[in-house]
């Protein structure tokens, strides 16, 4: 259960970073 929550947070943070820094870098 804990591992699932952590993986979800990582995926959300990764996608959130991608939306912010992806277009900014390009």
Secondary structure, 3 states (H helix, E strand, C coil): CHHHHHHHHHHHHHHHHHHHHHHHHC
